[in-house]
Amino acid sequence: MDLKDKNSSDVEQIAEVMIRFGGGDLEARVPRTREGSSVDKLAFVVNLTMEELAARFRESEQQVAALEARQQDLEKANQELMETQARLRHLGKLAALGEISAMIAHELNQPLTVITGYASHMLDGKHEPLLPRTRAHVETIRRCAGQMKTTIENLTRFSRKDDFNISPTHALEPADATLRLFKHQFERLDIVCTLQAAGTVAEVLIDSSMIQQVFMNLLCNARDALTTLPPGAPRRIEVTVEPSLRTVRYLIRDSGPGVRAEDQERIFQPFFTTKGPAAGTGLGLSLSRDIVKQMGGTLELIPSVSGGCFALSLPMAPPAS
């Protein structure tokens, strides 16, 4: 091969490398002989130019990636802002609903007291004896009015309070009182709920009304989880009370789908909910954990193979002596 043909071949090789570089192969370089020839000098200049272009191209890619990441962050922040605004609007509705509920409870309490009083007066039999059939009807009226009065009293106790009224309370009392509120609702939804104590139950040092709010939130979540099950699937809620040395532990289990692994770390975050803005505010568990913490207790999610399980621990009251 003469010198002319060799130079032509070298130039073609340089052209091929430049084509590869233009096609996206940023590592493509012209091989050099380092013999000081014109072609070798040309290869040096071409390689140097491609290295500079490759560095600028990579820098541009990094800038584009940073801009895309920033755009995604802005879109995420905007979405979170919209969701927060929607939930705050929903909270405003809930606050108004709470005030209306308190007013209705107050208005209903007086006529229920009158109904219960008149029913008791009729059953006394001091004036006119009642026929057995009539007595049974009046007994039913008094019993139903008493149930309604109890429900209203329990709901009234859930009103917001500025300070905690801490006192020794039997450990089963707040759970039992809350379950009574759900009794008819659970029966209508075919939910079987049990409350049992593992061992001798002592007293806990709590604000009973506030702890009932905690049980209300936990039972509402369990109920909503169970309503997502297909027809015919078992719907169970088990509340177990386990006393220990210094605390009383409540386990609230349900046979629902449980909490997804990706949601477990965020389940107690304010405004986080898996129910959607129309069904949940995302504040129930967050507020419940805060209430329990201020009373010296803990509230945590227990990962379960099947169903949901929350553990509530409350400080045990010291002996009366």
Buried (B, 14 or more C-beta within 10 A) or exposed (E): EEEEEEBEEBEEBBEEBBEBBEEEEBEBBBEBEEEEBEBBEBBEEBBEEBEEEBEEEEEEEEEEEEEEEEEEEEEEEEEEEEBBEBBEEBBEEEEEEBEEBBEEBEEBBEEBEEBBEBBEEBBEEEEEEBEEEEBEBBBEBBEBBBBBBBBBEBBBBBEEEEEBEBEBBEBBBBBBBBBEBBEEEBEEEBBEBEBEBEEEBBBBBBBBBBBBBBBBBBBBBBBBBBEEBEEEEEBBBBBBBBBEEEBBBBBBBBBBEBBEEEBEEEBBEEBBBBBEBEEBBBBBBBBBBBBBEEBBBBBBBEEEEEBBBBBBBBBBBEEEE
